[in-house]
Amino acid sequence: MAALTIRGVSKRFGALDVLKSVDLEIESGEFAVLVGPSGCGKSTLLNIVAGLESQSGGTIEIGGRVVDGVPPKDRDIAMVFQSYALYPSMTVRQNITFGMECRGVAKPQRNEAATRVARQLQIEPLLDRRPSQLSGGQRQRVAMGRALVRDPLLFLFDEPLSNLDAKLRVEMRMEIKLLHQRVGTTMVYVTHDQIEAMTMATRIAVMYQGEVQQFADPDTVYRRPANLFVAGFMGSPPMNTLPARLTSEGNAIIGAGRPDELRITLPVHDPAFAFRDSDIVLGIRPECIAEAGRRFGPSPDATMAFSADVEMIEPTGAETIVLLRLGGSPVLARVAADVRPQIGAAAPFVLDTSRICLFDPNTQRLIA
Amino acid sequence: MKRLIVHVALIGLAVLFLVPLAVVVVNSLRTSQEIAATSMIGWPAHFVFGNYPDAWDRFCMAEHCWGIEPYMLNSLAMAIPATLISTFLGAVAGYSIALWRFRGDQIVFGIVTLGIFLPEQMKLIPWVVVLRDLALTNTIGGLILIHIVQGMSFTTLFCRNYYVSIPQDLMKAARIDGAGFFRIFWRIVLPISPPILVVTVIWQFTGIWNEFLFGVTFTSGANQPVTAALISLSAALTSEPMYGVQSAAVLIAALPTLLVYLFGGRYFLRGLTAGAVK
């Protein structure tokens, strides 16, 4: 069953199209992440799902029920905000149970619910404190407690970790993922951080300029990005994209006609047939280029050796990022940590041809 | 050397500003006969404190010999309700303008705050008509109504500017929790409002207490607030000038706002610069 169905939802502010007919179907129990740069419409979409803003067109269904025009409190949702949005004058206990208070639930039951949720989140000793007496991580936990206590059909998260420092963010990321595994409730999570999207999601919706660019599981989004925007947005460093030419034999040439041109024998890609003898954009992830001697995958055909000029290296400790020049284009490669090629000289590398993506330079869409 | 010049200048200016107050304070401790015999400015030959009780409930002005006590009570009966009601309404108005988007909210805000810039004289005639039609001419109730309506420009401005710093996420969270307009106001917004409420109460009380034009225009006789009644003091031309008692009366009339300044002044500055949410 679909926990959330978004059908043709659009939003206009005056002449500005913030959302252009978005369609998404999120299954029950999923952890769906809406990711995109700021201004892509992801937060607006979440607010529309919550009923905090109204859409200009289209329909929202939550648990099979059309909720257009239904106020937020009656949508069976709970929401966690970036700024925590805790009520400053109330104690943690009052914050968690304010929703129940609004619904007229008796005090003993409210206290019982607060204690149960506090135990679950390990914030029991904080129940009588006020938000100003809590650390960032504790506030975030209380905000999650306020959502949990509702036991909703749908959890909505609006960049909940953006205000935390890097270390705490990683901790809370794991905690939210564990929470999802434990309660199993459908979650819709908005973030601009592609790492959060990759690590937490069962499916990722990449948004840009008010449109969903791709909605798929993290592996698919990462390995087979639907277009050049997704290829550039997901991954850090992002996918290398360089102009190339597809020959009539189905090989790709980078920097055709240059002394350092590179000819790559591609695995058979039927959809690319129509693009033979024309210009394409070739995409390759940095980790699919490595130091000579590495083997990619079980098939020996996939690993292709070449040499290229090294322009710069960035040792990160876990690996070394190498900036090299391939057929005139800058390309990033991830090599082993102890490999430190000499700058300004050619060095040998290998490339995983099975992981190459081809894009149409006109539509920017993935060909093969 | 530079510091010395600054200090001398500051002290000199302070003295200049305080001279009128000092003259009044000193005169309130001299007998009227002594002032009449010597000069308006002079040190008491001997201190007397009888001017204060005289001014409070025995001094004769405007054909009554009951001092300024009834007028002080009039002023309190006017300033306290007008302050509280205009502050409360300003808080509600500021809250709805700052935190609830509605069509034309900025226009409403503009119109409300326009009241700050309208000269009082311009509003006299309309108020004459309104008070007459409501049968509130020459009543404290009429003055309360005027000060509530006119005060709302300032109280709305103060509260709105304070409430805009409340994050929208807080409002969204409350709406998802199922709280409506007034529940959010009572349970979430009002409890974090004391800094700005102190500011508006001080501002309104001082302004309403000191207001003169409406008091003198719309009330007469026993219904006047003390600022309007004080004018009768200097109008008592038939008898000899009673500078001692008059000085005491002026000081008593100024006492409430002086006390507000002494005890509330620092909250005033603190509240104006405070944010709603830390």
Interface residues (C-beta under 8 A of the other chain):
Chain A: N47 A50 L52 P71 P72 K73 I77 A78 M79 F81 Q82 S83 Y84 A85 L86 Y87 P88 S89 M90 F98 G99 C102 R103 S132 R146 D158
Chain B: P167 D169 L170 K172 A173 A174 R175 I176 D177 G178 A179 R183 R187 I188 P191 I192 V277 K278
